[in-house]
Structure formats: structure tokens, C-alpha cells
């Protein structure tokens, strides 16, 4: 998940309501190093995801249908476009760090989708592991997918958070899953770290 229970509903639209009051500062040297390593990791995840979508084997298809459940070939192409765009635009990503608390409580990260590829990192991001489920790298896949030039995920729908909820979304509403940032994160993490468990 990207937030605590108190912050479960944080998404792009609510963030716009208090964009001018967010307590953000330049990241310190240690935070910047962590963020840059995570961005390199996100690029690796995106490459693995891109390769899996272009040349899927049986295990890749299991993950594709688990997280996106496409019914038509063009749906798969749209998912692929998002990962390709992540790789194109990742070099433009810059970071700020959230100081103190925000109205919705602790967060992993947040963006304004029409912004200049600025990702604001919260305390939960720095507490996350570098790899695995809900990783720092995966969090950046999630956040970068929100940018309009990348995927515009969750621009027209509520975000669904969490491993089980994202998987259920794909089963019940594939179109929504293909527009949900969490599904892109978990797909990329599952492809890169195939030993991730489902529970």
C-alpha cells in the first residue's frame, strides 16, 4: 500500500487540493542517494516488464493476466506503452522529500500528474525495502505511471491499493486494472522477483 490506513485514500486528485501547502524540502544527500538507487531499480523493473510483455513465456502470461487480465491485444499494447514511457521519461524524474506530516498521514510518495516529473518522497518510502513487494523501486513505477506523458493512471478513477485488492480488481474490472498504478507496480515486481508470494 502507498499509505497508512489514515492515508488510504491519498491519490492525485486529493493532492491537488493542498498542493501549495505540502511541507516539502530538497532531499538530503543520504535521501538523494536512496532515491537515485531506487530510480535505477525502477528502470530495471520497467525493462523486465517491457521484455515480458514483448516476448512472454508461460510464467509471464500468468502475471499479465493476474494483474491486467487483458481481453484484447490492444489492451496489452496500452500496458506496454506505459512501461516504455517509464523508460523514456525516467531520466527526467527529480525528487523532493516530504518534511513532517501531511494531511492524509504518512505516505510512500506522491506526484502531480501534470507536473514536471517531480516525485515527492515520504517517510514510508525510506522505510521500504529496496527490493520485493512494495519496494522502493516498485513505488517509483507506481508514481511515474501517474504522469500524463507516461500513463495517466488513475486520472479518471479512484486508486485501488494493496496486493490482494489490485489482483481482485484485475479479475473483476480489467479495464480499471489497466489504469491502476498499483497494478503496474505489482506486475513489475512480480516479473523481476518471481519468487514473490501471493499472500
C-alpha angles and dihedrals in degrees: 000000000000097000143023119264089271089053098040094119098051109130138138100283095053090046090060090062093065101023093127094052102049110127098230130155137176109281116253120242095268093047091047091053091051092048094049092049089050091050090053087050091050090053089053091050091049092050092051090048091048091050092047091052093047097045109016124185125196095279091047091053090052089057093043092055093039093058105025108014094201119200098189134038092241090060089059090049091055091052090049090050090059094055091045089051091050088058092046096049103032092093088062094057117115129182140226125178125230112237119209119338135330129214094262095047130245115353139187095221142317140199142189103236095216092047130106097273092281115155119195112210122210134199094268090060091059091046092053123096120257091237141023131040115353089009127168090249092049091050089058091050086054095048098041090052088064094066113105093231091052110041110317088222117187093009092128103025143046117269118251113211133199137044098267095040093050091049091049090049091057091051095048104030114016093176091057091046090054088057097043117101094209091061091056090051095049094044091053093046092048092051094046096041104032092176092070110125124227096232 
